[in-house]
């Protein structure tokens, strides 16, 4: 870990998707082929963008690297991130629209239908330019959505390589179980081998190292990363290191309104503590605290 507890936080560079979310909070179970009452809203989303917004809310300097279109949604996404305190290294490209996701969510779960759009145009040059403009950066966090799509994969691999060349620590959020299963665990783990921290939820960890208790999954993932975190929803989370026993903490007891972005907030809270030099238990507790805050609001972003 870098830094020291209580010291000024080093800058985190976050790489990945910037999305417009069309969120439908379902009032009843989805009636396939018929009508389902819901509350519908349009808001900013994307795993990387959400994480960056929560990192900024944790009073930690953060730069977001991504690509959007030149449509009105692009302007709205950049402006709201800047208002949240995020430094935006976001390139606008007329070749594709800003990415959009339809999110069907309940208090317990969310299902996403995705058009990644301009996010597929991210390049390694976008990342190296952002790193050159942020000499105070000490950590790079990558959303695995960038790795899981073959079109943007070279940019994700280039981001991790550029961070290592500059001596930054690195982390990857495993992102989503279905595409992990599609690419296969061997391929994905080879792409992220050597990162300092790998985050996954229980389903994602099962796709990578088989279904098992969370502590066993976290230990297994340390064959690839120096540290691994497995998020277990209502059962809390566990963090394991190669040279230390796993640390498990329970979830916070809160009334969940919307699970959209909860994992992104968890990652942000953990990383904000991590770069300040927090010990594993303290960093994990920070992740749980921010994840709990996220489910008490709607939209996946911090309320300012």
BAVO-567204 format. One record per atom (N, C-alpha, C): residue number from 1; atom name; x, y, z. Coordinates in steps of 0.1 Angstrom, whole numbers, plus 5000, padded with zeros to 4 digits. Atoms other than C-alpha are relative to their C-alpha. Layout:
<rolums>
  pos  site    c1    c2    c3
  NUM    CA     X     Y     Z
...
</rolums>
This chain:
<rolums>
  pos  site    c1    c2    c3
    1     N  5008  4988  5000
    1    CA  5000  5000  5000
    1     C  5009  5013  5000
    2     N  4992  4987  5001
    2    CA  5011  5036  4994
    2     C  4995  5010  5010
    3     N  5004  4989  4992
    3    CA  5010  5067  5014
    3     C  5000  4996  5015
    4     N  5001  5003  4985
    4    CA  5004  5069  5052
    4     C  4987  5005  5005
    5     N  5013  4996  4995
    5    CA  4972  5071  5072
    5     C  5000  5014  5004
    6     N  5002  4986  4997
    6    CA  4960  5106  5075
    6     C  5008  5010  4991
    7     N  4993  4992  5009
    7    CA  4983  5119  5048
    7     C  4991  5005  4988
    8     N  5008  4996  5012
    8    CA  4971  5138  5017
    8     C  4999  4989  4990
    9     N  5002  5012  5009
    9    CA  4957  5113  4993
    9     C  5007  5002  4987
   10     N  4995  4999  5014
   10    CA  4976  5106  4961
   10     C  4988  4999  4990
   11     N  5010  5000  5010
   11    CA  4957  5109  4929
   11     C  4997  4986  4995
   12     N  5004  5013  5006
   12    CA  4938  5079  4915
   12     C  4995  5003  4985
   13     N  5004  4999  5014
   13    CA  4934  5075  4877
   13     C  4990  4988  4997
   14     N  5010  5010  5002
   14    CA  4902  5056  4868
   14     C  4998  4999  4985
   15     N  5002  5002  5014
   15    CA  4899  5041  4833
   15     C  4988  4991  4997
   16     N  5012  5009  5004
   16    CA  4867  5028  4817
   16     C  4988  5008  4995
   17     N  5012  4995  5007
   17    CA  4832  5035  4806
   17     C  4993  5012  5006
   18     N  5009  4989  4997
   18    CA  4812  5067  4807
   18     C  4987  4997  4993
   19     N  5013  5005  5005
   19    CA  4775  5058  4802
   19     C  4988  5009  5004
   20     N  5013  4995  4996
   20    CA  4740  5073  4801
   20     C  4992  4988  5005
   21     N  5008  5010  4994
   21    CA  4719  5051  4824
   21     C  4985  5004  4998
   22     N  5014  4999  5000
   22    CA  4682  5047  4817
   22     C  4995  4989  5010
   23     N  5002  5009  4988
   23    CA  4672  5032  4851
   23     C  4984  4999  5002
   24     N  5014  5003  4997
   24    CA  4638  5015  4856
   24     C  5000  4993  5013
   25     N  5001  5006  4987
   25    CA  4632  5008  4893
   25     C  4986  4993  5000
   26     N  5012  5008  5002
   26    CA  4606  4980  4891
   26     C  4992  5000  5013
   27     N  5009  5001  4988
   27    CA  4576  4981  4915
   27     C  4995  4986  5003
   28     N  5004  5014  4998
   28    CA  4568  4944  4909
   28     C  5009  4992  4991
   29     N  4991  5008  5009
   29    CA  4586  4915  4893
   29     C  4997  5002  4985
   30     N  5001  4997  5014
   30    CA  4593  4919  4856
   30     C  4990  4990  4993
   31     N  5010  5008  5008
   31    CA  4563  4907  4835
   31     C  5004  4999  4986
   32     N  4995  5002  5014
   32    CA  4580  4894  4804
   32     C  4989  4999  4990
   33     N  5011  5000  5010
   33    CA  4559  4901  4773
   33     C  4988  5008  5003
   34     N  5011  4992  4996
   34    CA  4536  4925  4792
   34     C  5005  5013  5006
   35     N  4996  4988  4994
   35    CA  4537  4956  4813
   35     C  5004  4999  5015
   36     N  4996  5000  4986
   36    CA  4555  4963  4846
   36     C  5001  5014  5004
   37     N  4998  4986  4995
   37    CA  4551  4995  4866
   37     C  5014  5002  5006
   38     N  4987  4996  4995
   38    CA  4583  5013  4874
   38     C  5002  5015  5001
   39     N  4996  4986  5000
   39    CA  4599  5046  4882
   39     C  5012  5001  4991
   40     N  4990  4999  5011
   40    CA  4621  5056  4852
   40     C  5007  5013  5001
   41     N  4993  4987  5000
   41    CA  4649  5082  4852
   41     C  5012  4998  4991
   42     N  4988  5000  5008
   42    CA  4679  5091  4830
   42     C  5011  5007  5008
   43     N  4989  4994  4991
   43    CA  4712  5097  4848
   43     C  5013  4995  4994
   44     N  4987  5005  5004
   44    CA  4749  5093  4844
   44     C  5004  4987  5006
   45     N  4996  5013  4995
   45    CA  4764  5059  4848
   45     C  5013  4995  4994
   46     N  4987  5006  5005
   46    CA  4792  5035  4838
   46     C  5008  4997  5012
   47     N  4993  5005  4988
   47    CA  4813  5015  4863
   47     C  5012  5010  5003
   48     N  4988  4992  4997
   48    CA  4844  5037  4859
   48     C  4995  5014  5004
   49     N  5005  4987  4996
   49    CA  4824  5070  4860
   49     C  4994  5000  5014
   50     N  5006  5001  4986
   50    CA  4805  5059  4891
   50     C  5011  5000  5010
   51     N  4989  5001  4991
   51    CA  4837  5049  4908
   51     C  5007  5013  5002
   52     N  4993  4988  4999
   52    CA  4854  5081  4900
   52     C  4992  5011  5008
   53     N  5009  4990  4992
   53    CA  4824  5102  4914
   53     C  5001  4997  5014
   54     N  5000  5004  4986
   54    CA  4825  5082  4946
   54     C  5014  5003  5006
   55     N  4987  4997  4995
   55    CA  4863  5086  4949
   55     C  5001  5015  5003
   56     N  5001  4985  4997
   56    CA  4858  5124  4946
   56     C  4993  5003  5012
   57     N  5008  4998  4987
   57    CA  4832  5122  4973
   57     C  5008  4996  5012
   58     N  4991  5004  4989
   58    CA  4858  5106  4995
   58     C  5012  5009  5001
   59     N  4990  4990  4998
   59    CA  4879  5137  4992
   59     C  5014  4995  4995
   60     N  4988  5005  5006
   60    CA  4905  5120  4970
   60     C  5001  5004  4986
   61     N  4999  4995  5014
   61    CA  4919  5135  4938
   61     C  4998  4989  4990
   62     N  5003  5011  5009
   62    CA  4907  5115  4908
   62     C  4999  5006  4986
   63     N  5001  4997  5014
   63    CA  4911  5117  4870
   63     C  4993  4988  4993
   64     N  5008  5011  5007
   64    CA  4886  5097  4848
   64     C  5004  5001  4985
   65     N  4996  5001  5014
   65    CA  4899  5085  4814
   65     C  4989  4992  4992
   66     N  5010  5007  5008
   66    CA  4872  5076  4788
   66     C  4997  5007  4987
   67     N  5004  4994  5013
   67    CA  4855  5084  4755
   67     C  4985  5001  5000
   68     N  5015  4998  5002
   68    CA  4820  5098  4748
   68     C  4999  5005  4985
   69     N  5003  4994  5013
   69    CA  4803  5110  4716
   69     C  5001  5015  5000
   70     N  5001  4986  5001
   70    CA  4796  5145  4705
   70     C  4985  5004  5002
   71     N  5014  4997  4999
   71    CA  4759  5143  4713
   71     C  4997  5007  5013
   72     N  5003  4993  4988
   72    CA  4740  5161  4740
   72     C  5003  4992  5013
   73     N  4997  5008  4988
   73    CA  4744  5132  4764
   73     C  5014  5001  5004
   74     N  4985  4999  4996
   74    CA  4782  5135  4762
   74     C  5002  5013  5008
   75     N  4998  4988  4992
   75    CA  4780  5171  4774
   75     C  4995  4999  5014
   76     N  5006  5002  4987
   76    CA  4757  5162  4802
   76     C  5008  4991  5009
   77     N  4992  5009  4992
   77    CA  4779  5133  4814
   77     C  5013  5007  5005
   78     N  4987  4994  4996
   78    CA  4811  5154  4814
   78     C  4997  5011  5010
   79     N  5003  4989  4990
   79    CA  4794  5184  4832
   79     C  4997  4994  5013
   80     N  5004  5004  4987
   80    CA  4779  5163  4859
   80     C  5012  4994  5008
   81     N  4988  5005  4993
   81    CA  4812  5145  4866
   81     C  5009  5011  5005
   82     N  4992  4989  4995
   82    CA  4830  5178  4868
   82     C  4994  5007  5012
   83     N  5007  4995  4988
   83    CA  4804  5191  4892
   83     C  5003  4991  5012
   84     N  4997  5009  4989
   84    CA  4811  5160  4913
   84     C  5014  5000  5005
   85     N  4986  4999  4995
   85    CA  4848  5169  4916
   85     C  5010  4992  4992
   86     N  4991  5008  5008
   86    CA  4862  5146  4889
   86     C  5007  5008  4990
   87     N  4992  4995  5011
   87    CA  4890  5157  4866
   87     C  4998  4991  4988
   88     N  5004  5008  5011
   88    CA  4878  5146  4832
   88     C  5010  5000  4989
   89     N  4992  5002  5012
   89    CA  4903  5133  4807
   89     C  4992  4991  4990
   90     N  5010  5007  5008
   90    CA  4874  5123  4785
   90     C  5000  5006  4986
   91     N  4999  4996  5014
   91    CA  4878  5125  4747
   91     C  4986  4999  4994
   92     N  5012  5001  5008
   92    CA  4848  5133  4725
   92     C  5003  4996  4986
   93     N  4998  5005  5013
   93    CA  4846  5114  4693
   93     C  4987  4999  4992
   94     N  5012  5000  5007
   94    CA  4820  5119  4666
   94     C  4997  4987  4993
   95     N  5002  5012  5007
   95    CA  4824  5084  4653
   95     C  4990  4990  5006
   96     N  5010  5009  4993
   96    CA  4800  5068  4679
   96     C  4993  5008  5010
   97     N  5008  4993  4989
   97    CA  4773  5079  4703
   97     C  5005  4996  5014
   98     N  4997  5003  4986
   98    CA  4778  5081  4740
   98     C  4993  4987  5004
   99     N  5005  5012  4996
   99    CA  4773  5047  4756
   99     C  4987  5001  5008
  100     N  5012  5000  4993
  100    CA  4739  5038  4770
  100     C  4997  4986  5006
  101     N  5004  5012  4994
  101    CA  4727  5012  4794
  101     C  4985  5001  5005
  102     N  5013  5001  4994
  102    CA  4691  5002  4803
  102     C  5001  4991  5012
  103     N  4998  5007  4988
  103    CA  4691  4992  4839
  103     C  4986  4997  5006
  104     N  5012  5005  4993
  104    CA  4662  4971  4854
  104     C  5004  4996  5014
  105     N  4995  5002  4987
  105    CA  4666  4973  4891
  105     C  4989  4998  5010
  106     N  5009  5001  4989
  106    CA  4649  4962  4923
  106     C  5009  5002  5012
  107     N  4992  4998  4988
  107    CA  4661  4965  4959
  107     C  5011  4990  5002
  108     N  4991  5011  4998
  108    CA  4679  4932  4956
  108     C  5010  4998  4989
  109     N  4992  5003  5012
  109    CA  4693  4931  4921
  109     C  4998  5010  4989
  110     N  5001  4992  5012
  110    CA  4699  4948  4888
  110     C  5004  4992  4988
  111     N  4997  5007  5013
  111    CA  4699  4936  4852
  111     C  5003  5012  4990
  112     N  4996  4989  5009
  112    CA  4716  4957  4824
  112     C  5000  4995  4986
  113     N  5000  5002  5014
  113    CA  4711  4959  4787
  113     C  5009  5012  4994
  114     N  4989  4990  5002
  114    CA  4742  4977  4772
  114     C  5003  5002  4985
  115     N  4993  4996  5013
  115    CA  4753  4996  4741
  115     C  5012  5009  5004
  116     N  4988  4994  4995
  116    CA  4789  5006  4749
  116     C  5004  5013  4991
  117     N  4998  4988  5008
  117    CA  4790  5031  4720
  117     C  5015  5005  4999
  118     N  4987  4994  5001
  118    CA  4820  5055  4721
  118     C  5010  4994  5010
  119     N  4991  5006  4991
  119    CA  4835  5036  4750
  119     C  5010  4990  4993
  120     N  4992  5010  5008
  120    CA  4848  5011  4724
  120     C  5011  5007  4993
  121     N  4989  4992  5007
  121    CA  4870  5039  4709
  121     C  5011  5004  5009
  122     N  4989  4997  4991
  122    CA  4892  5042  4740
  122     C  5013  4994  4995
  123     N  4987  5005  5005
  123    CA  4929  5038  4731
  123     C  5010  5001  5011
  124     N  4989  4998  4991
  124    CA  4961  5034  4750
  124     C  5006  5014  5000
  125     N  4995  4986  5000
  125    CA  4971  5069  4739
  125     C  4992  5009  5009
  126     N  5008  4992  4991
  126    CA  4941  5083  4758
  126     C  5005  4998  5014
  127     N  4995  5002  4986
  127    CA  4955  5067  4790
  127     C  5014  5006  5002
  128     N  4987  4994  4998
  128    CA  4991  5077  4785
  128     C  5000  5015  5000
  129     N  5001  4985  4999
  129    CA  4981  5113  4778
  129     C  4995  5004  5013
  130     N  5005  4996  4987
  130    CA  4961  5114  4810
  130     C  5010  4998  5011
  131     N  4990  5002  4990
  131    CA  4989  5099  4830
  131     C  5011  5011  4999
  132     N  4990  4989  5001
  132    CA  5013  5125  4816
  132     C  4996  5013  5005
  133     N  5005  4988  4995
  133    CA  4990  5152  4826
  133     C  4996  5000  5015
  134     N  5003  5002  4986
  134    CA  4986  5138  4861
  134     C  5012  4995  5007
  135     N  4988  5005  4994
  135    CA  5021  5136  4876
  135     C  4999  4995  5014
  136     N  5002  5004  4986
  136    CA  5007  5132  4911
  136     C  4993  4987  5001
  137     N  5008  5013  4999
  137    CA  4989  5100  4902
  137     C  5009  4989  5006
  138     N  4993  5011  4994
  138    CA  5000  5070  4923
  138     C  4993  4986  4998
  139     N  5007  5013  5002
  139    CA  4973  5044  4914
  139     C  4991  5001  4988
  140     N  5009  5001  5012
  140    CA  4954  5033  4883
  140     C  4990  4989  5003
  141     N  5011  5009  4998
  141    CA  4920  5016  4886
  141     C  4993  4998  4987
  142     N  5006  5003  5013
  142    CA  4906  4998  4856
  142     C  4987  4992  5001
  143     N  5012  5008  5001
  143    CA  4871  4987  4849
  143     C  5002  4989  4990
  144     N  4998  5012  5009
  144    CA  4872  4952  4834
  144     C  4991  5000  4988
  145     N  5007  4999  5013
  145    CA  4845  4961  4809
  145     C  5009  5003  4989
  146     N  4991  4996  5011
  146    CA  4873  4976  4789
  146     C  5008  4988  4995
  147     N  4993  5012  5004
  147    CA  4891  4942  4789
  147     C  4991  4990  4994
  148     N  5009  5011  5004
  148    CA  4860  4921  4784
  148     C  4995  5001  4986
  149     N  5004  4998  5014
  149    CA  4852  4936  4750
  149     C  5013  4999  4991
  150     N  4988  5001  5008
  150    CA  4877  4926  4723
  150     C  5004  5013  4993
  151     N  4996  4988  5007
  151    CA  4875  4960  4706
  151     C  5008  5010  5009
  152     N  4993  4991  4991
  152    CA  4886  4980  4737
  152     C  5010  4993  5008
  153     N  4990  5008  4992
  153    CA  4908  4952  4752
  153     C  5014  5006  4999
  154     N  4987  4995  5001
  154    CA  4940  4966  4738
  154     C  5002  5013  5008
  155     N  4999  4988  4991
  155    CA  4933  4999  4756
  155     C  5002  4997  5014
  156     N  4999  5005  4986
  156    CA  4928  4981  4789
  156     C  5014  4995  5003
  157     N  4987  5006  4998
  157    CA  4960  4961  4785
  157     C  5011  5011  5000
  158     N  4990  4989  5001
  158    CA  4979  4993  4775
  158     C  4999  5008  5013
  159     N  5001  4992  4988
  159    CA  4965  5011  4806
  159     C  5008  4994  5012
  160     N  4993  5007  4989
  160    CA  4978  4985  4830
  160     C  5015  5000  4997
  161     N  4986  4999  5003
  161    CA  5012  4984  4812
  161     C  5006  5014  5002
  162     N  4995  4986  4998
  162    CA  5015  5022  4812
  162     C  5001  5003  5015
  163     N  5000  4997  4985
  163    CA  5007  5023  4850
  163     C  5013  4993  5006
  164     N  4988  5007  4995
  164    CA  5034  4997  4857
  164     C  5013  5007  4997
  165     N  4988  4993  5005
  165    CA  5060  5015  4836
  165     C  5003  5012  5008
  166     N  4998  4988  4992
  166    CA  5054  5046  4857
  166     C  5000  4998  5015
  167     N  4999  5003  4986
  167    CA  5055  5028  4890
  167     C  4987  5002  5008
  168     N  5013  4999  4993
  168    CA  5018  5032  4898
  168     C  4995  4986  5005
  169     N  5007  5013  4996
  169    CA  4999  5005  4918
  169     C  4988  4999  4991
  170     N  5011  5002  5009
  170    CA  4970  4990  4900
  170     C  4989  4992  5006
  171     N  5011  5008  4996
  171    CA  4936  4976  4906
  171     C  4990  4998  4988
  172     N  5010  5003  5011
  172    CA  4909  4960  4884
  172     C  4987  4995  5007
  173     N  5013  5005  4995
  173    CA  4872  4955  4891
  173     C  4995  4991  4989
  174     N  5003  5010  5009
  174    CA  4861  4923  4875
  174     C  4987  5002  4992
  175     N  5010  4994  5008
  175    CA  4829  4940  4863
  175     C  4987  4992  4999
  176     N  5012  5007  5003
  176    CA  4804  4913  4853
  176     C  5002  4985  4997
  177     N  4998  5015  5001
  177    CA  4800  4875  4855
  177     C  4998  4994  4987
  178     N  5003  5006  5013
  178    CA  4784  4868  4822
  178     C  5011  5001  4989
  179     N  4989  4999  5009
  179    CA  4812  4883  4800
  179     C  5013  4993  5005
  180     N  4988  5007  4995
  180    CA  4838  4868  4823
  180     C  4999  4985  4996
  181     N  5001  5014  5004
  181    CA  4824  4833  4816
  181     C  5002  4999  4985
  182     N  4999  5000  5014
  182    CA  4823  4842  4779
  182     C  5015  5000  4996
  183     N  4986  5000  5004
  183    CA  4860  4850  4777
  183     C  5008  4989  5007
  184     N  4993  5011  4993
  184    CA  4870  4823  4802
  184     C  5009  5005  5010
  185     N  4991  4996  4989
  185    CA  4889  4825  4835
  185     C  5014  5001  4996
  186     N  4985  5000  5003
  186    CA  4923  4816  4821
  186     C  5004  5013  4992
  187     N  4997  4988  5007
  187    CA  4922  4845  4796
  187     C  5000  5012  5008
  188     N  5001  4988  4992
  188    CA  4910  4871  4820
  188     C  5011  5001  5010
  189     N  4990  5000  4989
  189    CA  4933  4861  4848
  189     C  5014  5003  4994
  190     N  4988  4997  5006
  190    CA  4962  4863  4823
  190     C  5002  5015  4997
  191     N  4999  4985  5003
  191    CA  4953  4899  4814
  191     C  5002  5008  5012
  192     N  4999  4991  4988
  192    CA  4952  4911  4850
  192     C  5011  4994  5009
  193     N  4990  5006  4992
  193    CA  4981  4890  4863
  193     C  5010  5011  5005
  194     N  4991  4991  4995
  194    CA  5003  4910  4886
  194     C  4994  5013  5005
  195     N  5006  4987  4994
  195    CA  4978  4938  4896
  195     C  5001  4999  5015
  196     N  4999  4999  4986
  196    CA  4980  4949  4931
  196     C  4987  4996  5007
  197     N  5012  5003  4994
  197    CA  4943  4945  4938
  197     C  4989  4996  4990
  198     N  5010  5005  5009
  198    CA  4915  4925  4921
  198     C  4987  5000  5008
  199     N  5013  5000  4993
  199    CA  4878  4931  4931
  199     C  4990  4993  4992
  200     N  5010  5007  5007
  200    CA  4850  4908  4923
  200     C  4988  4997  5010
  201     N  5010  5005  4992
  201    CA  4816  4899  4936
  201     C  4999  4985  5000
  202     N  5000  5014  4999
  202    CA  4806  4864  4945
  202     C  4998  4993  4987
  203     N  5002  5007  5013
  203    CA  4793  4855  4910
  203     C  5012  5002  4991
  204     N  4988  4998  5008
  204    CA  4823  4870  4893
  204     C  5012  4992  5005
  205     N  4989  5008  4995
  205    CA  4847  4852  4916
  205     C  4997  4985  4997
  206     N  5003  5014  5004
  206    CA  4828  4819  4909
  206     C  5003  4998  4985
  207     N  4997  5001  5014
  207    CA  4833  4826  4872
  207     C  5015  4998  4998
  208     N  4986  5000  5001
  208    CA  4870  4829  4878
  208     C  5007  4989  5007
  209     N  4992  5010  4992
  209    CA  4880  4804  4905
  209     C  4990  4990  5006
  210     N  5010  5009  4996
  210    CA  4848  4784  4910
  210     C  4992  5004  5012
  211     N  5009  4997  4989
  211    CA  4819  4786  4935
  211     C  5006  4994  5013
  212     N  4994  5004  4987
  212    CA  4832  4785  4971
  212     C  4997  5011  5010
  213     N  5001  4989  4991
  213    CA  4831  4804  5003
  213     C  5009  5012  4996
  214     N  4993  4988  5004
  214    CA  4842  4840  4998
  214     C  5015  5000  5004
  215     N  4986  5000  4996
  215    CA  4874  4836  5018
  215     C  5009  4991  4991
  216     N  4993  5009  5008
  216    CA  4884  4807  4997
  216     C  5002  5006  4986
  217     N  4999  4993  5013
  217    CA  4877  4826  4965
  217     C  5011  5011  5000
  218     N  4990  4989  4999
  218    CA  4897  4856  4977
  218     C  5014  4994  5000
  219     N  4986  5006  4999
  219    CA  4927  4834  4986
  219     C  5004  4994  4986
  220     N  4997  5005  5013
  220    CA  4925  4817  4952
  220     C  5004  5011  4990
  221     N  4997  4988  5009
  221    CA  4925  4851  4934
  221     C  5014  5006  5003
  222     N  4987  4995  4997
  222    CA  4957  4860  4952
  222     C  5012  4993  4992
  223     N  4990  5006  5009
  223    CA  4975  4836  4928
  223     C  5002  5010  4988
  224     N  4999  4991  5011
  224    CA  4969  4864  4902
  224     C  5003  5014  5005
  225     N  4998  4987  4995
  225    CA  4968  4896  4923
  225     C  5006  5000  5014
  226     N  4994  4999  4986
  226    CA  4987  4907  4954
  226     C  4989  4999  5011
  227     N  5011  5000  4991
  227    CA  4954  4913  4971
  227     C  4987  4998  4992
  228     N  5012  5002  5006
  228    CA  4919  4902  4963
  228     C  4988  5003  5009
  229     N  5012  4998  4992
  229    CA  4885  4913  4975
  229     C  4988  4993  4993
  230     N  5013  5005  5005
  230    CA  4852  4894  4971
  230     C  4989  5006  5008
  231     N  5012  4993  4994
  231    CA  4820  4913  4977
  231     C  4989  4990  5001
  232     N  5010  5011  4997
  232    CA  4793  4891  4992
  232     C  4986  5006  5003
  233     N  5013  4994  4998
  233    CA  4763  4915  4992
  233     C  4996  5001  5015
  234     N  5005  4999  4987
  234    CA  4743  4911  5024
  234     C  5009  4993  5010
  235     N  4991  5007  4991
  235    CA  4770  4888  5038
  235     C  5013  5007  5002
  236     N  4988  4992  4998
  236    CA  4796  4915  5037
  236     C  5011  4999  4989
  237     N  4989  5001  5010
  237    CA  4830  4912  5020
  237     C  5013  4995  5007
  238     N  4988  5005  4995
  238    CA  4864  4896  5024
  238     C  5012  5004  4992
  239     N  4988  4995  5007
  239    CA  4899  4908  5015
  239     C  5011  4990  5004
  240     N  4989  5009  4998
  240    CA  4929  4884  5012
  240     C  5012  5005  4994
  241     N  4987  4997  5006
  241    CA  4966  4890  5006
  241     C  5008  4988  4999
  242     N  4992  5012  5002
  242    CA  4992  4866  4995
  242     C  5008  4996  5013
  243     N  4992  5003  4988
  243    CA  5011  4869  5028
  243     C  4993  5003  5013
  244     N  5008  4997  4988
  244    CA  4983  4876  5052
  244     C  4987  4993  5000
  245     N  5013  5007  4999
  245    CA  4951  4858  5064
  245     C  4989  5009  4995
  246     N  5011  4992  5005
  246    CA  4918  4869  5049
  246     C  4993  5008  5011
  247     N  5007  4992  4991
  247    CA  4899  4897  5066
  247     C  4985  5000  4995
  248     N  5014  5000  5004
  248    CA  4861  4893  5066
  248     C  4992  5010  5009
  249     N  5008  4991  4992
  249    CA  4836  4920  5077
  249     C  4986  4999  4995
  250     N  5014  5001  5003
  250    CA  4798  4920  5078
  250     C  4996  5012  4992
  251     N  5006  4989  5007
  251    CA  4776  4942  5056
  251     C  4994  5010  5010
  252     N  5007  4990  4991
  252    CA  4762  4974  5071
  252     C  4985  4997  4998
  253     N  5015  5002  5000
  253    CA  4725  4972  5080
  253     C  4993  5013  4996
  254     N  5007  4988  5005
  254    CA  4707  4997  5058
  254     C  4988  4995  4992
  255     N  5012  5003  5009
  255    CA  4674  4999  5039
  255     C  5004  5003  4986
  256     N  4996  4998  5013
  256    CA  4683  4994  5003
  256     C  4989  5006  4991
  257     N  5010  4995  5009
  257    CA  4665  5016  4978
  257     C  5004  4997  4985
  258     N  4996  5002  5013
  258    CA  4686  5010  4947
  258     C  5015  4995  5000
  259     N  4987  5006  4999
  259    CA  4716  4987  4942
  259     C  5009  5004  4989
  260     N  4992  4995  5011
  260    CA  4728  5005  4910
  260     C  5012  5007  5006
  261     N  4988  4992  4996
  261    CA  4764  5016  4916
  261     C  5006  4996  5013
  262     N  4995  5004  4987
  262    CA  4768  4999  4950
  262     C  5014  4995  5000
  263     N  4987  5006  5001
  263    CA  4798  4979  4939
  263     C  5011  5010  4996
  264     N  4990  4989  5004
  264    CA  4814  5010  4923
  264     C  5003  5009  5012
  265     N  4998  4992  4988
  265    CA  4809  5030  4956
  265     C  5009  4992  5009
  266     N  4991  5009  4991
  266    CA  4825  5000  4975
  266     C  5014  5002  4995
  267     N  4986  4999  5005
  267    CA  4855  5001  4952
  267     C  5006  5014  5003
  268     N  4995  4986  4998
  268    CA  4858  5039  4956
  268     C  5004  5002  5015
  269     N  4997  4998  4986
  269    CA  4857  5038  4994
  269     C  5012  4992  5004
  270     N  4988  5008  4997
  270    CA  4882  5010  4996
  270     C  5013  5006  4994
  271     N  4988  4995  5006
  271    CA  4906  5026  4971
  271     C  5004  5013  5007
  272     N  4996  4988  4994
  272    CA  4904  5060  4988
  272     C  5007  4998  5013
  273     N  4993  5003  4987
  273    CA  4915  5044  5021
  273     C  5013  4993  4996
  274     N  4988  5008  5004
  274    CA  4940  5021  5003
  274     C  5012  5009  4996
  275     N  4989  4992  5004
  275    CA  4960  5049  4987
  275     C  5005  5009  5011
  276     N  4996  4992  4989
  276    CA  4962  5067  5020
  276     C  5009  4991  5010
  277     N  4992  5009  4992
  277    CA  4980  5036  5034
  277     C  4992  4992  5011
  278     N  5008  5007  4990
  278    CA  4951  5020  5054
  278     C  5003  4986  5000
  279     N  4998  5014  4999
  279    CA  4955  4985  5067
  279     C  4988  4993  4993
  280     N  5011  5007  5007
  280    CA  4933  4958  5050
  280     C  4986  5001  5007
  281     N  5013  5000  4994
  281    CA  4906  4958  5076
  281     C  4993  5014  4999
  282     N  5005  4986  5001
  282    CA  4903  4996  5076
  282     C  4995  5003  4985
  283     N  5004  4998  5013
  283    CA  4902  4997  5038
  283     C  4987  4993  4996
  284     N  5012  5007  5003
  284    CA  4876  4970  5036
  284     C  4988  5006  5007
  285     N  5011  4993  4993
  285    CA  4854  4988  5062
  285     C  4996  5012  4992
  286     N  5003  4989  5008
  286    CA  4856  5019  5041
  286     C  4992  4997  4988
  287     N  5008  5005  5011
  287    CA  4844  5000  5011
  287     C  4986  4997  5003
  288     N  5013  5003  4995
  288    CA  4815  4986  5030
  288     C  4992  5012  5003
  289     N  5007  4988  4996
  289    CA  4806  5020  5043
  289     C  4995  5007  4988
  290     N  5004  4993  5012
  290    CA  4805  5036  5009
  290     C  4990  4992  4992
  291     N  5010  5008  5007
  291    CA  4787  5007  4993
  291     C  4986  5001  5007
  292     N  5013  4999  4992
  292    CA  4760  5009  5021
  292     C  4994  5014  4997
  293     N  5006  4987  5003
  293    CA  4756  5046  5014
  293     C  4994  5001  4986
  294     N  5005  5000  5014
  294    CA  4751  5040  4977
  294     C  4987  4994  4999
  295     N  5014  5006  5001
  295    CA  4721  5017  4982
  295     C  4989  5008  5006
  296     N  5011  4992  4993
  296    CA  4703  5043  5003
  296     C  4996  5012  4991
  297     N  5003  4990  5009
  297    CA  4702  5067  4973
  297     C  4996  4994  4987
  298     N  5003  5005  5013
  298    CA  4689  5063  4938
  298     C  5009  5006  4989
  299     N  4992  4995  5012
  299    CA  4710  5066  4906
  299     C  5015  4996  5000
  300     N  4986  5005  5001
  300    CA  4744  5050  4916
  300     C  5011  5011  5002
  301     N  4990  4989  4998
  301    CA  4761  5084  4923
  301     C  4998  5006  5014
  302     N  5002  4993  4988
  302    CA  4768  5103  4955
  302     C  4991  5012  4999
  303     N  5009  4988  5000
  303    CA  4743  5130  4964
  303     C  5008  5012  5006
  304     N  4992  4988  4995
  304    CA  4759  5165  4967
  304     C  4990  5011  5002
</rolums>
